[in-house]
């Protein structure tokens, strides 16, 4: 049926495609139109559109139907192919090694390399990402990254006293959220090797895992357990990141190693996994993250450090980086 004989299709043809591919018709977005008893039924193909784009498109379509002869009501349905997303787990054998800060900055750095990134704060009992990303509202983007966390749904400081099945349900709600066109989901896991890790691996099977550790021997012993868990469950260990590696005094510039030096790199060599790099113990990184401004979103050597870690991560995933993008507000 031609547009001339179908006033609904003719009205839709004047609406631009949200993805910039001409009109809705030219982009193949119009899957079906039907008019019966004054009700226009419109089915649109929405693959690749974000939630914001889909909402805007629905508003445009409803507005376009006003004044179309014979239309008194409009029903819109949108279909989309399920995108295959790459899931990257960020874990640690113990708490206090800066895992959440590393996960947030990796996500931001990946976004600035041109990737469409989602960040899942799967640390059900101690969610940190809302503070680091400076975001407490579902599901607004922050620093070019879309983020969901149980911490956005509970009052700050409230204890989450949940048993295993409840944590698994919470994880499912986060993982199956409306991630739109995100290509990579970075999942910030709780420390250790418990229910959340097992559920993630069994149900969503990450493409790889990044392990964060400090250089000290005790942290590396725990990190080894986390690596062993991923290996036993057939998840590729993308690499090891050594955090809090060396402290440069902001007054005299002298570098000291309160947590030791080079332990993670040596452990990675022994375990035959890639060593992605080290992050120094810097006051600026801690302050910026606590203030909701991850250093990776800025300029300078700290941003460059996380950008290089993100590049290495993509290499291990077999993916290429896009062009460098300026920081997002």
Protein Blocks (a to p, Z undefined) as FASTA:
>chain_A
ZZklmmklmmmmmpccfklnajfklnopambdcdeehiacddddfehiafklmmmmmmmm
mmmmgopahiabdcdddddddddddddddddfbehkommmmmmmmmmmmmmnopacdddd
fblklcfklmmnopabdcbdeehiacddfklmpcehiacdddfklmmmmmmmmmmmcekj
afbdcddddehjdfklmmmmmmnopabdcddddfbfklmmmmmmmmmmmmmnopacfbac
dehiajadfklopacdfkoghklmmmmmmnopacfbdcdddfklmmmmmnopafklmgcj
klmmmmmmmmmmmmmnopacdddddddZZ
